[in-house]
Amino acid sequence: MIFATPETGLIGLVLLFAMLLAGVPIGVSLGLVGIGGLVVALGPEAALVKAGVVAVETLTRYELGTLPLFMLMAHLFFSANASRDLFDAAAKMIGHRRGGLAYASIGGCAGFGSINGSSLATAATIGLVALPEMRQRGYSDALATGTVAAGGTLGQMLPPSGALIVYGIIAEQSIGKLFTATLIPGISQMLFYCLVVWLLVRWRPSIAPVGERASWAERGRALLRIADMLLLLAIVLGGIVLGWFSPSEASSIGTAGALAITAWRRRLNRDVLFRAFAETLRTSGLIFLVIIGAIIFSVFISVTGLTDAVGQAVTAMDMGTIPTLLVVAGLLLLLGSVLDGLALMLLTTPILLPIVEGVGMSPIWFGIFITRAMEIGFVHPPLGMNLYVIQGVAKDVPLGRIFRGVLPFLGSDLIHLLLLILFPAMALWLPTVFGQ
């Protein structure tokens, strides 16, 4: 235990940053630094035993089965043309209004994000559908790309969110409670984006021409095409919120329902099923590796006492709750501009969670807060991943124009994050209503 000091933990953090910036995969970086640090702090035998125990305990956790099942549900819905149907329904309902297709893109991102749970996948998938439509109808490139890039961040803020599942496992918090807590922040974020579009098209009407009004018959057919998916989502998410079943049971129900819907739409065949299984296994395996590495790294940080040292230093400053949270937010936004979202969450949670709890905030609130900050990193120039995903979809749009297009939405994100700090009830009220 002679090397189990905060300085050792700090050196480990520096090494982890260096490996991440060098391009080493996040799961490998976390695992290697964590095991290496435990060897230095505890000795080789104790380090290997601890790493083995963490790996076995993690892989045998019941709630971990939630993640691959929700992923399988998303891949099956993708095969059933969920993204196009969701965007088409929103476009038919409000596409005739000025900026209507931008609103429809945000609504499509929200709908597909609640199915998929991934920001990058949501931005890419809705972008393939919505960007050609908006550009064809005369929408400015900045508004079109900025709307979809920002809307893609709804993927992690609406359940079933992969980020919240990972946070729940790392922080040992109820995934069901996290899903319930994120509903108000996720919906209010969507409304903020709609408000940004409304202000932009009022300020410069030429960036979003008025479209053609769809007939009520066309609207009815479009809504009918997504009725089965919406019903399944209502059952899955409503069941979690109301406590009818656990998130693991909800993921099983969702997957079974997605299989039935894909079969009903006559899109279920052997190739579709095998492709969905392969993608689910590939993504789940990578995330499981990251989770195991993160927990090992968290144990290392805890053993060195770095968490306690940082917490005591912050407490000694006696800044109060709001200033402390603003400092934490600034740190997360700074790191989020250079780190991948999942890396940001896994790296900072072991250090920042005790600080946040020390000023009286709930771990559930912090899960929503850090996910929100992580999502801002996805649209934060110059390294926001959603921006490059959109640039890959619309290759002829200069990256600088995409940056300019997302700035108003980024401003609304910062205001929304500030409101989450000032009014924690945005995340904490709903779980208390349903007795969670």
TITI-843763 format. One line per 10 residues: number of its first residue (from 0); for each residue y, z, x of N, C-alpha, C. Coordinates in pm, whole numbers, plus 50000, padded with zeros to 5 digits. Atoms other than C-alpha are relative to their C-alpha. Layout:
<pts>
NUM) Y:Z:X:Y:Z:X:Y:Z:X  ...
</pts>
This chain:
<pts>
0) 49879:50000:50082:50000:50000:50000:50126:50000:50086  49883:49989:49913:50227:50000:50305:50098:49885:49980  49912:50114:50020:50362:49652:50221:50037:49979:49853  49968:50011:50142:50394:49715:49846:50141:50049:49976  49859:49962:50010:50774:49723:49858:50077:49892:49925  49920:50102:50067:51049:49546:49661:50034:49882:50091  49970:50109:49907:51126:49344:49974:49887:49897:50002  50114:50092:50004:50773:49201:49966:50006:49914:49874  49987:50076:50124:50825:49101:49603:50110:49895:50009  49889:50094:49985:51157:48936:49692:49959:49882:50087
10) 50050:50108:49915:50992:48737:49970:49907:49908:49920  50088:50078:50085:50728:48628:49721:50077:49908:49906  49916:50082:50088:50998:48504:49482:50058:49881:50075  49942:50107:49920:51162:48303:49759:49895:49894:50031  50109:50095:49972:50828:48147:49855:49965:49919:49875  50032:50070:50125:50760:48062:49491:50105:49893:49970  49893:50098:50021:51099:47891:49455:49981:49882:50095  50017:50107:49901:51035:47694:49774:49884:49908:49962  50115:50082:50039:50693:47577:49652:50030:49916:49877  49965:50076:50121:50830:47476:49312:50093:49884:50033
20) 49907:50105:49962:51117:47281:49468:49934:49894:50086  50075:50097:49920:50867:47116:49702:49906:49916:49915  50082:50081:50089:50680:46982:49400:49858:50051:49980  50134:49945:50022:50373:47209:49407:49988:50038:49852  50015:49967:50143:50235:47244:49050:50022:50148:49974  49958:49863:50029:50359:47559:48880:49882:50097:49995  50116:49910:50007:50013:47706:48808:49947:50034:50138  50048:49980:49862:49904:47659:49170:50097:50090:50076  49899:49920:49929:50233:47803:49301:49992:50147:49961  50006:49861:50048:50216:48114:49083:49873:50070:50050
30) 50127:49940:49960:49848:48175:49163:49994:50029:50149  50007:49981:49855:49877:48126:49540:50094:50110:50047  49905:49895:49959:50189:48339:49578:49953:50136:49949  50047:49874:50057:50045:48605:49346:49883:50058:50077  50117:49951:49926:49710:48629:49527:50038:50036:50143  49956:49971:49864:49873:48607:49870:50080:50129:50007  49922:49877:50002:50118:48880:49777:49915:50123:49978  50089:49886:50022:49843:49105:49645:49917:50032:50125  50073:49978:49874:49651:49055:49972:50088:50082:50095  49907:49927:49912:49960:49173:50164:50023:50141:49950
40) 49963:49869:50056:50032:49460:49926:49881:50095:49986  50116:49914:50031:49679:49585:49845:49882:49982:50093  50117:50029:49918:49440:49425:50089:49917:49889:49937  50074:50116:50050:49201:49126:50055:49902:50033:49888  50103:49969:50100:48922:49295:49860:50062:50035:49865  49935:49960:50125:49148:49459:49600:50070:49881:49934  49929:50116:50055:49348:49136:49561:49904:49905:49930  50096:50091:50060:49041:48922:49492:49938:50059:49873  50055:49936:50120:48896:49174:49249:50101:49994:49885  49896:50001:50103:49226:49197:49061:50020:49860:49945
50) 49983:50138:50046:49265:48818:49047:49883:49957:49912  50117:50035:50081:48910:48780:48915:50003:50066:49864  49991:49928:50127:48963:49044:48648:50104:49934:49909  49895:50066:50079:49287:48876:48535:49951:49869:49942  50048:50130:50048:49120:48535:48511:49901:50016:49886  50101:49980:50104:48825:48664:48307:50064:50055:49872  49936:49940:50118:49039:48880:48076:50087:49898:49927  49913:50101:50063:49279:48591:48014:49919:49898:49923  50079:50104:50064:49016:48332:47934:49918:50050:49882  50077:49946:50112:48833:48566:47698:50087:50062:49891
60) 49910:49947:50102:49140:48663:47496:49989:49916:49873  50021:50068:50128:49089:48579:47130:50118:49912:49962  49882:50074:50045:49448:48469:47067:50027:49875:50083  49978:50119:49917:49434:48214:47351:49943:49874:49934  50056:50114:50072:49225:47992:47122:50100:49933:49907  49896:50057:50085:49541:47938:46916:50058:49872:50060  49929:50110:49934:49691:47701:47171:49925:49867:49991  50067:50131:50009:49423:47427:47198:49979:49952:49857  50020:50043:50137:49364:47427:46823:50127:49940:49941  49874:50059:50047:49732:47370:46743:50027:49867:50070
70) 49984:50126:49929:49737:47100:47011:49912:49891:49939  50090:50096:50064:49436:46931:46853:50057:49955:49866  49937:50035:50127:49612:46944:46516:50113:49899:50023  49889:50091:49970:49918:46773:46672:49950:49861:50036  50052:50131:49959:49712:46496:46832:49940:49925:49881  50056:50065:50119:49533:46427:46503:50112:49948:49910  49886:50045:50079:49864:46409:46317:50068:49879:50065  49941:50114:49929:49996:46174:46585:49922:49873:49968  50084:50115:50036:49702:45942:46510:50024:49956:49856  49974:50031:50141:49797:45961:46141:50143:49952:49977
80) 49863:50052:50010:50149:45823:46216:50098:50102:49944  49914:49895:50055:50316:46156:46142:50145:49979:50037  49861:50012:49956:50628:46085:46349:50074:49893:49922  49934:50109:50073:50708:45753:46182:50019:50036:49853  49989:49964:50142:50639:45887:45833:50108:50104:49977  49898:49895:50015:50858:46195:45885:50140:49942:50016  49868:50061:49982:51150:45993:46021:50033:49905:49886  49976:50096:50109:51110:45725:45753:50040:50072:49872  49966:49925:50121:51119:45984:45475:50143:50053:50008  49864:49948:49984:51435:46145:45615:50102:49886:49993
90) 49907:50113:50002:51597:45803:45667:50019:49946:49859  49989:50049:50137:51520:45695:45311:50087:50092:49914  49926:49905:50081:51675:46013:45171:50150:50002:50035  49860:49982:49960:51998:46030:45375:50051:49892:50094  49960:50102:49904:52008:45717:45592:50120:49919:49959  49887:50080:50048:52273:45552:45372:50134:50068:50029  49875:49929:49973:52533:45818:45458:50047:49971:50143  49949:50019:49864:52760:45792:45760:49934:50104:50092  50075:49911:49912:52555:45937:46043:49865:50039:49945  50123:49961:50068:52255:45951:45810:49876:49988:50088
100) 50118:50015:49914:52007:45818:46067:49998:50105:50111  49996:49891:49902:52127:46081:46316:49947:50128:49936  50056:49885:50073:52061:46350:46053:49849:49984:49984  50143:50026:50018:51725:46186:45987:49923:50024:50129  50066:49976:49871:51642:46198:46358:49982:50149:50026  50010:49854:49983:51718:46571:46368:49892:50055:49907  50104:49956:50094:51506:46623:46056:49861:49957:50044  50129:50046:49951:51227:46411:46201:49952:50080:50119  50035:49917:49885:51239:46609:46526:49952:50139:49954  50040:49869:50051:51220:46935:46329:49861:49994:49939
110) 50131:50013:50064:50925:46813:46124:49889:49975:50100  50104:50029:49902:50733:46665:46414:49986:50113:50101  50007:49887:49908:50825:46960:46637:49917:50113:49945  50081:49895:50061:50669:47200:46388:49852:49964:49999  50139:50043:49988:50351:46993:46414:49955:50005:50145  50040:50025:49862:50354:46926:46785:50022:50120:50093  49973:49883:49917:50516:47236:46942:50041:49969:50142  49960:50039:49864:50642:47042:47246:50131:49925:49994  49869:50064:50000:51001:46944:47321:49993:49859:50056  50007:50131:49937:50919:46656:47553:49928:49899:49912
120) 50076:50090:50087:50660:46507:47319:50080:49965:49875  49919:50025:50118:50896:46544:47021:50110:49900:50031  49892:50092:49962:51185:46372:47202:49946:49859:50024  50056:50132:49970:50962:46089:47325:49952:49930:49874  50061:50062:50117:50782:46028:46996:50104:49959:49898  49895:50033:50096:51083:46045:46764:50095:49896:50061  49914:50099:49933:51284:45850:47023:49946:49859:49984  50061:50133:50017:51040:45558:47003:50023:49945:49860  49982:50042:50139:51087:45549:46626:50147:49988:49963  49863:49990:50051:51451:45647:46574:50101:49918:50081
130) 49899:50067:49920:51640:45494:46868:50014:49852:49966  49981:50141:50038:51564:45128:46785:50068:49983:49865  49939:50008:50133:51660:45189:46421:50150:50024:50008  49858:49966:49992:51992:45353:46506:50079:49893:50075  49927:50099:49922:52090:45100:46770:50010:49867:49926  49999:50124:50077:51996:44809:46545:50107:50004:49891  49903:49987:50110:52226:44945:46272:50141:50035:50050  49865:49988:49948:52525:44979:46504:50042:50138:50045  49965:49867:49949:52511:45346:46607:50031:49991:50149  49968:50000:49857:52669:45417:46944:49881:50054:50079
140) 50112:49956:49915:52422:45462:47229:50011:50149:50032  49982:49859:49965:52574:45801:47317:49954:50090:49885  50040:49918:50114:52529:45941:46965:49850:49992:49977  50143:50019:50027:52180:45794:46922:49914:50077:50101  50083:49935:49897:52039:45917:47254:50025:50151:50004  49969:49858:49999:52222:46252:47244:49934:50075:49886  50061:49936:50117:52093:46327:46895:49852:50023:50021  50145:49988:49984:51728:46261:46980:49966:50095:50115  50026:49910:49888:51745:46440:47317:50017:50145:49957  49977:49863:50047:51893:46751:47155:49899:50038:49892
150) 50096:49971:50106:51670:46727:46847:49862:50030:50053  50131:49974:49942:51366:46723:47072:49979:50146:50037  50015:49860:49963:51439:47083:47174:49952:50086:49883  50052:49926:50115:51346:47189:46821:49848:50018:50008  50146:49993:49989:50984:47135:46926:49948:50137:50039  50045:49867:49957:50963:47477:47092:50057:50112:49915  49936:49895:50077:51187:47664:46849:49943:50015:49860  50063:49990:50132:50982:47597:46536:49850:50018:50018  50144:49977:49983:50628:47732:46501:49919:49882:49946  50064:49924:49891:50364:47665:46615:50051:49955:50136
160) 49938:50032:49872:50552:47673:46945:49908:50037:50116  50083:49972:49884:50350:47641:47264:50064:50102:50092  49929:49905:49913:50618:47831:47457:49986:50142:49949  50012:49865:50056:50604:48127:47219:49858:50052:50010  50139:49958:49982:50224:48133:47236:49980:50051:50142  50012:49959:49861:50243:48149:47616:50075:50131:50024  49923:49876:49982:50516:48415:47604:49926:50118:49937  50071:49892:50066:50315:48621:47356:49884:50051:50083  50113:49960:49915:50017:48620:47593:50050:50072:50126  49948:49940:49876:50224:48697:47905:50060:50138:49973
170) 49931:49874:50030:50432:48971:47740:49919:50092:49910  50088:49921:50087:50143:49099:47523:50069:50037:49870  49932:49982:50128:50336:49052:47199:49927:49922:49892  50064:50066:50114:50222:48946:46852:50051:49857:49984  49961:50139:50016:50222:48567:46826:50049:49974:49857  49957:50014:50139:50250:48590:46447:50142:50050:49980  49864:49945:50012:50561:48807:46478:50102:49908:50069  49912:50094:49931:50712:48564:46729:50025:49876:49915  49984:50117:50087:50647:48271:46494:50095:50030:49884  49911:49962:50110:50819:48457:46210:50143:50018:50049
180) 49866:49972:49947:51111:48565:46429:50077:49874:50035  49931:50121:49956:51188:48210:46543:50046:49911:49886  49966:50088:50112:51230:48064:46193:50150:49989:49979  49855:50005:50024:51595:48161:46140:50074:49937:50119  49935:50070:49888:51706:48068:46497:49968:49851:50004  50036:50141:49997:51514:47740:46475:50071:49919:49893  49934:50071:50110:51655:47641:46136:50151:49995:50023  49855:49999:49975:52009:47749:46230:50037:49906:50114  49976:50096:49893:51982:47546:46551:50004:49858:49944  50003:50132:50063:51891:47240:46344:50130:49975:49922
190) 49876:50014:50077:52192:47302:46117:50121:49984:50093  49892:50017:49902:52419:47336:46422:50005:49854:50047  50004:50139:49956:52304:46992:46540:50055:49907:49891  49948:50080:50111:52375:46847:46195:50152:50014:49990  49856:49978:50002:52722:47003:46207:50069:49920:50111  49945:50078:49890:52785:46839:46546:50010:49852:49960  49998:50140:50044:52690:46498:46403:50110:49980:49896  49898:50011:50106:52913:46558:46098:50140:49995:50059  49869:49998:49937:53212:46642:46319:50026:49873:50079  49983:50121:49919:53153:46345:46551:50029:49878:49915
200) 49980:50121:50083:53128:46087:46273:50129:50011:49918  49869:49987:50064:53438:46232:46104:50111:49967:50099  49900:50025:49896:53627:46212:46431:50005:49852:50037  50007:50143:49964:53507:45859:46518:49899:49931:49908  50091:50061:50097:53358:45686:46212:49927:49876:50053  50060:50125:49952:53285:45368:46409:49868:50022:50074  50122:49977:49923:53000:45536:46605:49876:50008:49912  50114:49988:50092:52782:45562:46293:50033:49929:49868  49967:50074:50123:52822:45287:46031:49919:50048:49880  50069:49967:50124:52729:45348:45669:49885:49902:49981
210) 50119:50084:50016:52379:45217:45595:49973:49963:49855  50040:50044:50134:52205:45064:45298:49925:50111:49928  50062:49894:50079:52098:45301:45019:49860:49957:49955  50136:50028:50047:51723:45314:44949:49988:50035:49852  50021:49971:50141:51606:45304:44590:49919:50129:49985  50076:49878:50025:51455:45614:44430:49850:49975:50009  50143:50033:49988:51120:45435:44419:49957:50001:50146  50031:49999:49857:51131:45382:44797:50000:50143:50054  49995:49861:49956:51231:45744:44848:49875:50076:49956  50120:49933:50051:50946:45862:44630:49876:49965:50081
220) 50117:50043:49920:50691:45655:44825:50004:50062:50139  49989:49940:49866:50827:45784:45157:49965:50148:49998  50032:49857:50011:50807:46146:45041:49853:50022:49972  50142:49987:50032:50459:46090:44904:49913:49987:50125  50078:50021:49878:50341:45973:45247:49996:50124:50089  50000:49880:49915:50436:46307:45406:49964:50125:49921  50028:49882:50083:50344:46536:45115:49879:50077:50051  50121:49929:49955:49997:46613:45255:50027:50081:50126  49968:49928:49877:50135:46707:45598:50089:50120:49973  49910:49889:50031:50414:46920:45453:49926:50114:49930
230) 50078:49897:50068:50168:47101:45228:49916:50079:50100  50081:49931:49899:49940:47179:45522:50086:50090:50087  49910:49918:49919:50234:47302:45732:50046:50123:49923  49958:49886:50082:50351:47521:45445:49890:50105:49991  50112:49907:50007:50004:47674:45414:49982:50074:50132  50022:49940:49868:49969:47732:45789:50111:50099:50035  49890:49913:49960:50317:47872:45856:50025:50109:49897  49982:49898:50104:50350:48048:45521:49893:50108:50008  50107:49902:49987:50012:48214:45573:50023:50097:50114  49970:49912:49886:50122:48348:45914:50112:50097:49963
240) 49884:49917:50033:50458:48474:45785:49964:50108:49898  50035:49907:50107:50309:48637:45475:49883:50092:50036  50109:49915:49956:50022:48790:45671:49867:49971:49935  50127:50035:50063:49747:48607:45483:49891:49978:50105  50098:50017:49892:49579:48514:45810:50073:50005:50135  49944:49989:49865:49631:48553:46185:50034:49861:50054  49972:50131:49940:49774:48275:46407:49874:49924:50042  50124:50067:49960:49423:48204:46539:49930:49939:49879  50059:50054:50123:49290:48164:46184:50084:49885:49947  49912:50107:50047:49595:47955:46094:49979:49872:50080
250) 50024:50120:49919:49528:47720:46386:49870:49932:49960  50127:50058:50046:49171:47672:46264:50019:49926:49867  49972:50064:50129:49292:47598:45910:50081:49872:50021  49918:50118:49973:49556:47358:46048:49920:49885:50057  50081:50106:49939:49304:47169:46259:49905:49939:49898  50089:50052:50105:49056:47141:45970:50078:49912:49902  49918:50079:50090:49338:47019:45745:50044:49868:50062  49960:50124:49932:49457:46766:46004:49884:49901:50007  50118:50088:50003:49102:46630:46031:49984:49935:49863  50015:50052:50137:49087:46594:45653:50107:49896:49969
260) 49892:50094:50028:49428:46423:45635:49982:49870:50077  50024:50121:49921:49346:46183:45917:49887:49917:49940  50110:50071:50066:49018:46095:45744:50047:49938:49868  49949:50048:50129:49196:46058:45406:50085:49874:50021  49916:50117:49969:49438:45811:45569:49922:49889:50069  50091:50098:49941:49139:45622:45710:50037:49964:50144  49968:50019:49858:49250:45669:46071:49907:50080:50091  50090:49918:49921:48970:45900:46181:49878:49918:50039  50118:50066:49947:48714:45729:46401:49962:50063:50133  50049:49937:49878:48524:45806:46717:50103:49994:50113
270) 49901:50013:49893:48793:45672:46952:50116:50097:49981  49889:49908:50029:49069:45872:46781:49957:50143:50028  50048:49863:49982:48859:46189:46784:49981:50032:50147  50023:49975:49857:48754:46156:47148:50132:50006:50077  49870:49998:49932:49110:46076:47257:50074:50131:49972  49936:49873:50035:49243:46381:47071:49935:50116:50075  50070:49895:49925:48974:46602:47228:50038:49996:50148  49971:50014:49857:49043:46464:47577:50140:50049:50033  49862:49958:49975:49421:46513:47554:50016:50151:49981  49993:49855:50024:49377:46863:47410:49940:50078:50115
280) 50066:49929:49889:49135:46969:47683:50081:49989:50128  49922:50019:49877:49351:46822:47959:50124:50091:49998  49878:49920:50009:49672:46991:47839:49968:50150:49999  50037:49858:50008:49500:47321:47754:49957:50053:50136  50045:49957:49868:49334:47338:48095:50116:50026:50094  49882:49981:49915:49668:47294:48270:50076:50126:49960  49925:49883:50046:49835:47559:48054:49923:50129:50030  50080:49882:49968:49546:47805:48101:50016:50036:50148  49981:49975:49857:49582:47763:48478:50136:50064:50026  49866:49945:49984:49955:47832:48450:50004:50145:49952
290) 49999:49863:50054:49897:48143:48235:49931:50096:50095  50072:49913:49906:49639:48287:48475:50084:50024:50125  49915:49985:49883:49866:48219:48772:50120:50089:49974  49882:49920:50034:50163:48374:48591:49966:50148:49989  50039:49859:50015:49974:48694:48507:49970:50061:50137  50027:49950:49864:49850:48730:48867:50132:50024:50072  49870:49984:49935:50206:48675:48990:50075:50121:49942  49935:49886:50065:50334:48930:48737:49944:50132:50052  50062:49879:49943:50083:49188:48867:50054:50026:50140  49947:49986:49864:50202:49122:49222:50143:50056:49997
300) 49861:49954:50011:50569:49168:49123:50004:50147:49957  50004:49862:50048:50480:49490:48940:49956:50095:50111  50051:49915:49893:50282:49630:49234:50106:50026:50107  49899:49983:49894:50572:49571:49475:50116:50088:49956  49889:49918:50049:50811:49764:49252:50130:49925:49987  49877:50077:50009:51061:49478:49242:50063:50011:49862  49949:49991:50137:51090:49497:48865:50076:50130:49979  49933:49870:50014:51175:49868:48874:50130:50004:50079  49880:49998:49915:51423:49815:49158:50113:49921:49936  49897:50081:50067:51607:49538:48973:50051:50073:49877
310) 49961:49927:50120:51606:49742:48652:50091:50118:50033  49916:49887:49961:51749:50047:48830:50137:49955:50047  49871:50052:49953:52017:49835:48995:50089:49960:49883  49922:50040:50118:52124:49692:48660:50045:50122:49921  49965:49878:50072:52115:50035:48496:50114:50075:50070  49896:49930:49923:52329:50180:48775:50136:49936:49980  49872:50070:50024:52597:49917:48702:50061:50043:49867  49954:49946:50128:52620:50060:48347:50096:49904:49928  49914:50102:50061:52756:49738:48196:49998:50005:49847  50012:50004:50144:52638:49799:47841:49909:49886:49956
320) 50098:50096:50050:52412:49589:47620:50050:49856:50005  49951:50138:50010:52625:49279:47553:50029:49940:50138  49978:50059:49866:52752:49228:47913:49871:49976:50077  50128:50020:49931:52399:49277:48047:49930:49876:49950  50065:50118:50058:52261:49018:47807:50073:49872:50037  49925:50119:49959:52541:48775:47897:49967:49964:50145  50041:50026:49861:52450:48814:48266:49860:49940:50004  50137:50055:50008:52082:48754:48182:50005:49856:49951  49989:50137:50052:52181:48446:47979:50053:49905:50106  49946:50084:49893:52391:48312:48266:49896:49968:50107
330) 50105:50021:49901:52101:48360:48508:49896:49900:49950  50100:50092:50056:51857:48184:48275:50053:49857:49993  49942:50134:50009:52095:47891:48221:50013:49938:50139  49989:50051:49862:52154:47860:48596:49865:49954:50052  50135:50037:49954:51782:47863:48677:49944:49885:49917  50052:50104:50086:51710:47640:48378:50048:49861:50037  49950:50131:49958:51918:47362:48533:49924:49944:50119  50075:50048:49883:51684:47340:48834:49849:50022:49986  50142:49971:50016:51348:47468:48702:49948:49943:49869  50068:50038:50122:51101:47337:48448:50000:50118:49903
340) 49988:49895:50101:51117:47529:48118:49892:50105:50008  50110:49905:49993:50772:47686:48144:50006:50081:50128  49984:49927:49874:50835:47776:48509:50106:50107:49985  49893:49902:50022:51157:47948:48404:49949:50122:49924  50051:49890:50081:50981:48155:48139:49904:50089:50079  50103:49924:49931:50687:48257:48354:50054:50073:50123  49943:49939:49880:50899:48332:48660:50088:50120:49966  49900:49898:50028:51165:48542:48491:49954:50110:49905  50042:49899:50098:50978:48727:48213:49960:50132:50064  50038:49870:49942:50815:48991:48442:50118:50080:50053
350) 49885:49930:49941:51156:49072:48594:50103:50037:49895  49891:49980:50095:51397:49034:48304:49961:50080:49876  50041:49930:50122:51190:49176:48017:50025:50152:50009  49970:49855:49992:51208:49539:48146:50150:50029:49994  49854:49980:50004:51586:49499:48192:50049:49991:49856  49959:50019:50139:51628:49370:47838:49954:50118:49914  50048:49883:50074:51411:49651:47700:50081:50124:50036  49923:49885:49956:51615:49896:47905:50135:50014:49930  49872:49993:50074:51932:49806:47712:49975:50001:49849  50029:49976:50141:51752:49856:47381:49960:49879:49919
360) 50037:50120:50075:51646:49501:47290:49848:49988:49992  50143:50013:50025:51304:49415:47149:49939:49887:50083  50068:50111:49932:51049:49207:47344:49987:49876:49910  50006:50114:50093:51020:48991:47030:50131:49922:50007  49870:50067:49990:51393:48917:47044:50010:49924:50132  49990:50066:49870:51366:48838:47415:49916:49873:50005  50082:50122:50005:51087:48589:47345:50075:49884:49938  49920:50105:50063:51314:48395:47110:50117:49961:50091  49884:50023:49914:51609:48433:47347:49964:49915:50121  50035:50074:49878:51430:48307:47658:49951:49859:49964
370) 50040:50133:50043:51275:48018:47465:50123:49914:49969  49875:50071:50031:51622:47923:47340:50070:49958:50128  49937:50033:49872:51763:47939:47694:49921:49892:50072  50086:50100:49938:51466:47739:47819:50025:49862:49941  49975:50127:50068:51533:47469:47559:50133:49939:50042  49871:50053:49953:51895:47440:47672:49981:49931:50134  50028:50064:49872:51759:47361:48018:49945:49859:49986  50056:50133:50022:51581:47058:47869:50108:49894:49977  49893:50097:50024:51919:46897:47781:50121:50027:50089  49891:49962:49912:52128:47041:48064:50010:49899:50114
380) 49985:50092:49886:52258:46762:48294:50020:50079:50129  50058:50132:49983:52172:46660:48555:49846:49997:49999  50145:49995:49984:51807:46777:48551:49924:50019:49869  50068:49979:50127:51731:46816:48178:49892:49896:49975  50113:50092:50011:51386:46665:48124:50010:49910:49877  49988:50082:50120:51459:46546:47768:50090:49879:50022  49907:50110:49974:51742:46330:47902:49928:49885:50070  50073:50104:49928:51507:46144:48133:49889:49939:49913  50096:50054:50097:51246:46110:47858:50068:49895:49913  49926:50094:50082:51509:45941:47640:50038:49876:50081
390) 49966:50115:49916:51617:45722:47932:49879:49910:50022  50122:50079:49990:51255:45614:47966:49972:49921:49874  50020:50071:50126:51249:45516:47598:50103:49890:49984  49892:50099:50010:51587:45337:47605:50045:49964:50141  49979:50028:49857:51577:45189:47954:50133:49931:50030  49875:50073:49976:51891:44978:47910:50124:50086:49980  49886:49909:50018:52113:45280:47831:50023:50076:50130  49973:49928:49875:52283:45419:48145:49983:50151:49982  50024:49856:50006:52193:45778:48225:50129:50077:49975  49872:49933:50022:52561:45875:48235:50040:50001:49854
400) 49967:50005:50142:52601:45764:47874:49915:50101:49921  50086:49900:50065:52305:45981:47771:50055:50140:50027  49939:49871:49967:52467:46274:47954:50120:50027:49910  49881:49981:50084:52793:46220:47764:49960:50023:49854  50042:49985:50139:52609:46189:47435:49946:50137:49967  50063:49871:50028:52431:46522:47471:50098:50116:50016  49908:49889:49972:52737:46727:47575:50046:50075:49874  49963:49922:50120:52858:46811:47220:49887:50088:49948  50114:49921:50045:52507:46928:47132:49976:50117:50095  50014:49892:49903:52492:47131:47453:50102:50110:49972
410) 49900:49900:50038:52816:47301:47348:49956:50084:49882  50050:49925:50116:52662:47395:47013:49885:50091:50040  50109:49915:49951:52357:47529:47200:50053:50130:50059  49943:49881:49936:52574:47766:47402:50059:50095:49896  49946:49916:50108:52751:47890:47088:49885:50069:49926  50116:49945:50070:52413:47938:46918:49936:50113:50080  50058:49896:49914:52281:48136:47216:50088:50125:49999  49908:49887:50006:52593:48356:47209:49983:50077:49868  50021:49936:50129:52538:48424:46837:49869:50080:49999  50128:49930:49992:52179:48523:46912:50016:50132:50075
420) 49972:49877:49927:52313:48781:47159:50080:50097:49914  49911:49914:50080:52583:48913:46926:49933:50049:49872  50066:49965:50126:52359:48917:46618:49848:49991:50016  50146:50003:49977:52000:49004:46722:49919:49990:49871  50071:50005:50128:51908:49026:46353:49960:49857:49963  50041:50139:50022:51889:48645:46357:49850:49983:50028  50142:50008:49964:51550:48694:46522:49918:50116:49947  50077:49879:50032:51455:49045:46414:49992:50032:49853  49997:49963:50143:51535:49053:46042:49877:49953:49926  50109:50056:50080:51265:48823:45906:49868:50073:50022
430) 50125:49924:49985:50968:49007:46068:49998:50132:49925  49996:49872:50073:51087:49333:45910:49987:49977:49850  50010:50032:50144:51115:49165:45568:49854:49988:49957  50140:50023:50032:50748:49068:45579:49909:50107:50061  50077:49884:49954:50642:49400:45732:49919:49975:50125  50075:50030:49879:50536:49259:46068:50050:50085:50116
</pts>
